Amino acid sequence: MKISIFILFWFFLFLAIPSANACTTFCLNHDDRPVFGRNFDWQSGYGLIIINKRNVTKTATSAQRKALPLTWTSKFGSATFNLFGREFPMGGMNEKGLVVESMGLEATQYPLKDQRPPIDENQWIQYQLDNCATINQVIENDAHLRIYKPWGMGLHFMVCDSSGDCAVIEFLGNEQVVHTKKNMPIKALTNNSYAHSLESWTTKTIPQEDKYQSIERFILTADQVKKYTPKSRCSPVQYSFDVLKSVEHSYPTQWTIVYDVAELAIYFKTLSNQNIRYFRLDSLDLSCKTPVKIMDVNAPYAGNVVERFQNYTYKINRKFIQDAYWSSFLVSLFPHHILDSIAHYPETTFCKE
């Protein structure tokens, strides 16, 4: 049977989009002002910051034939950090202060096929940022959609909202597993399941085989989150950068990101540009009547970069996708026509304003 180019494209995409292997996330509560920190550890540092718009209609990608397509219109604008092109983020924050970040988890087993429409794991992140203001809304969405990725390492997610409530969302044994409130005494996550990490932190036990130093990083992060007080001499943003510096990985750490949720401010630095840059999400036009804005995450800027964003183009997206794939072990899997298809996906979305 002849396989359509569309199905073949998504076969390669689901097969080969890798997960971050040694990442760290956490959240501080500073006088009811949550500050979220994230290290992205991967072999490639290429990436784009994307300013995603409200009122954009999208249809989820799927490699499953005869699957009910998932279509939605974004309620909220967001800023995301994208390694493999627009609409497939590793994480980000929306205009309601919801933060969603991903980390690799080898134990992941996504749901089995059922009546719910499927969605790619990275596009799942964009869906939540497009549609949700609270962690409860993210959790409840499991009733309406399911992540589909038949091959490769999966992801687990740390999600926090403007109230300071956080959740760890994992998929274990083909079911969604959620830790929040009393079941989440420490707001941190690395690359083991939250339950395993919490037990190790409680007993201060690092296993002899600690892949990616995941448990060691969790314990170090959790200890620093636990001892943080709003009376700390440095700002919560600077404290977060200090925590992230202490758990950098030799993989190496490519992006270091701090979200000041109350201010809708995003601070970041990269391996190739150690200057801290920042912008406020509410300083950008989130109407889909105006062009999508983007920025090279490694651009040689410093300080406030809100005026440094440029208009999105297919050509820029295509170049960054190629650079990201071809700078990693994925180079042999992706001929030009497959990369063209990935880069073309945003052209299937449309503004409803």
Residue pairs with C-beta under 8 A, 6 or more apart in sequence:
3 11
5 337
5 341
6 341
7 63
7 65
9 338
9 341
9 342
10 61
10 62
10 63
11 63
12 333
12 334
12 338
13 61
13 63
13 120
13 338
13 342
14 63
14 120
14 148
14 149
14 150
14 151
14 152
15 151
15 152
15 333
16 152
16 325
16 330
16 333
16 334
17 84
17 88
17 120
17 121
17 122
17 152
18 42
18 104
18 152
18 153
18 328
18 330
19 102
19 103
19 104
19 105
19 152
19 153
19 154
19 155
20 40
20 41
20 42
20 90
20 102
20 103
20 104
21 41
21 42
21 104
21 153
21 191
21 212
21 251
22 41
22 104
22 190
22 191
22 212
22 213
22 214
22 217
22 249
22 251
23 38
23 39
23 40
23 41
23 101
23 102
23 103
23 104
23 190
23 191
24 37
24 38
24 39
24 41
24 103
24 188
24 189
24 190
24 217
24 218
24 221
24 244
24 247
24 249
25 36
25 37
25 38
25 39
25 101
25 103
25 158
25 188
25 189
25 190
26 36
26 37
26 158
26 187
26 188
26 189
26 221
26 222
26 225
26 240
26 243
27 34
27 35
27 36
27 37
27 99
27 158
27 160
27 164
27 166
27 187
27 188
27 225
28 34
28 35
28 36
28 37
28 187
28 225
28 228
28 236
28 239
28 240
29 164
29 187
30 228
30 230
30 236
31 230
32 163
32 164
32 262
33 164
33 236
33 260
33 261
33 262
34 97
34 160
34 161
34 162
34 163
34 164
34 166
34 261
34 262
35 236
35 237
35 239
35 240
35 258
35 259
35 260
35 261
36 93
36 99
36 101
36 160
36 240
36 258
36 259
36 261
37 240
37 241
37 243
37 244
37 256
37 257
37 258
37 259
38 91
38 101
38 244
38 255
38 256
38 257
38 258
38 259
39 244
39 247
39 248
39 249
39 253
39 255
39 256
39 257
40 81
40 83
40 90
40 91
40 253
40 254
40 255
40 256
40 257
41 212
41 248
41 249
41 251
41 252
41 253
41 254
42 83
42 251
42 254
43 251
43 327
43 328
43 329
44 83
44 254
44 323
44 324
44 327
44 328
45 254
45 255
45 270
45 271
45 272
45 297
45 298
46 83
46 297
46 298
46 320
46 323
46 324
46 327
47 81
47 82
47 83
47 90
47 254
47 255
47 296
47 297
47 298
47 320
47 324
48 81
48 82
48 85
48 86
48 294
48 295
48 296
48 297
48 316
48 317
48 320
49 79
49 80
49 81
49 82
49 268
49 294
49 295
49 296
49 297
49 309
50 79
50 80
50 82
50 86
50 89
50 92
50 292
50 293
50 294
50 312
51 77
51 78
51 79
51 281
51 284
51 286
51 292
51 293
51 294
51 309
52 74
52 77
52 78
52 79
52 80
52 92
52 126
52 129
52 130
52 292
53 74
53 77
53 286
53 287
53 288
53 290
53 292
53 351
54 74
54 75
54 76
54 77
54 286
54 287
54 288
55 73
55 74
55 287
55 288
55 351
55 352
55 353
56 73
56 74
56 130
56 288
56 349
56 350
56 351
56 352
57 71
57 72
57 73
57 74
57 349
57 350
57 351
57 352
58 71
58 72
58 73
58 74
58 87
58 126
58 130
58 348
58 349
59 69
59 70
59 71
59 348
60 69
60 70
60 71
60 117
60 118
60 119
60 120
60 123
60 127
60 145
61 119
61 120
61 123
61 345
62 69
62 70
62 117
62 118
62 119
62 120
62 148
63 148
63 150
64 113
64 118
64 148
67 117
67 118
67 148
68 115
68 117
69 117
70 117
70 118
70 119
70 127
70 145
72 127
72 130
72 131
73 352
74 130
74 131
75 130
75 131
76 94
76 95
76 96
76 98
76 129
76 130
76 131
76 132
76 133
76 286
77 94
77 95
77 281
77 284
77 286
78 92
78 93
78 94
78 95
78 126
78 129
78 130
78 281
79 92
79 93
79 94
79 266
79 279
79 281
79 284
80 89
80 90
80 91
80 92
80 125
80 126
80 129
81 89
81 90
81 91
81 92
81 255
81 257
81 268
81 297
82 88
82 89
82 90
83 90
83 324
84 122
84 321
84 324
84 325
84 342
85 317
85 320
85 321
85 324
85 342
85 343
85 345
85 346
86 292
86 294
86 312
86 317
86 345
86 346
87 123
87 126
87 345
87 346
87 349
88 120
88 122
88 123
88 126
88 342
88 345
89 122
89 125
89 126
89 129
90 101
90 102
90 122
90 125
91 99
91 100
91 101
91 102
91 125
91 257
92 99
92 100
92 125
92 129
93 99
93 100
93 129
93 259
93 261
93 264
93 266
93 281
94 129
94 130
94 132
94 133
94 281
95 264
95 281
95 282
95 286
96 132
96 133
96 161
96 162
97 133
97 161
97 162
97 261
97 262
97 264
98 128
98 129
98 132
98 133
98 134
98 135
98 138
98 159
98 160
98 161
98 162
99 159
99 160
99 161
99 259
99 261
100 125
100 128
100 129
100 138
100 157
100 158
100 159
101 157
101 158
101 159
102 121
102 122
102 125
102 155
102 156
102 157
103 155
103 156
103 157
103 158
103 189
103 190
103 191
104 153
104 154
104 155
104 191
105 153
105 154
105 155
105 156
105 170
105 191
105 192
105 193
106 153
106 154
106 191
106 211
107 172
107 192
107 193
108 153
108 154
108 155
108 156
108 170
108 171
108 172
109 154
109 171
109 172
109 173
109 174
110 121
110 146
110 147
110 148
110 149
110 154
110 171
110 174
111 146
111 147
111 171
111 174
111 175
111 176
112 174
113 148
114 146
116 143
116 144
116 145
116 146
117 144
117 145
117 146
118 145
118 146
118 147
118 148
119 127
119 145
119 146
119 147
119 148
120 147
120 148
120 149
121 147
121 149
121 154
121 155
124 145
124 147
125 157
127 141
127 145
128 138
128 141
128 159
131 137
131 141
132 138
132 141
133 161
133 162
134 161
134 163
134 165
135 159
135 160
135 161
135 165
135 166
135 167
135 180
138 159
138 167
138 169
139 167
139 169
139 176
139 178
139 180
142 176
147 154
147 171
154 171
156 168
156 169
156 170
156 171
156 189
156 193
156 194
157 168
157 169
157 170
158 166
158 167
158 168
158 169
158 187
158 188
158 189
159 166
159 167
159 168
159 169
160 166
160 167
160 187
160 261
161 261
162 261
162 262
165 180
165 181
166 180
166 184
166 187
167 178
167 179
167 180
167 184
168 178
168 179
168 180
168 184
168 189
168 194
169 176
169 177
169 178
170 176
170 177
170 178
170 179
170 193
170 194
171 177
172 193
179 194
179 195
184 194
185 198
186 198
186 201
186 222
186 225
186 226
187 225
188 197
188 218
188 221
188 222
188 225
189 197
189 218
190 197
190 212
190 214
190 215
190 217
190 218
190 221
191 211
191 212
191 214
192 200
192 214
192 215
192 218
196 215
197 214
197 215
197 218
197 222
200 206
200 207
200 215
200 218
200 219
201 218
201 219
201 222
201 223
204 219
206 215
206 216
206 219
207 215
210 216
212 249
212 251
213 249
217 247
217 249
220 246
220 247
221 243
221 247
224 243
224 246
225 243
228 236
228 239
230 236
232 239
234 242
236 260
237 258
237 260
237 267
240 258
241 256
241 258
241 267
241 269
241 276
244 253
244 256
244 258
245 256
248 256
252 271
253 271
254 270
254 271
255 268
255 269
255 270
255 271
255 297
256 268
256 269
256 270
257 266
257 267
257 268
258 266
258 267
258 268
259 265
259 266
259 267
260 266
260 267
263 280
264 280
264 281
264 282
265 278
265 279
265 280
265 281
266 278
266 279
266 280
266 281
267 276
267 277
267 278
268 276
268 277
268 278
268 297
269 275
269 276
269 277
270 297
270 298
272 298
273 298
273 299
273 300
273 301
275 301
275 302
275 303
276 302
276 303
277 301
277 302
277 303
277 304
277 305
278 303
278 304
278 305
279 304
279 305
279 306
279 309
280 306
283 306
284 293
284 306
284 309
285 293
287 353
288 351
288 352
288 353
289 351
289 353
291 311
291 312
292 311
292 312
292 346
293 309
293 310
293 311
293 312
294 309
294 310
294 311
294 312
294 316
294 317
295 305
295 308
295 309
295 310
296 320
299 305
299 308
301 308
310 316
312 346
314 343
314 344
314 346
314 347
317 343
317 346
318 339
318 340
318 343
321 339
321 342
321 343
322 339
325 331
325 333
325 334
325 339
326 334
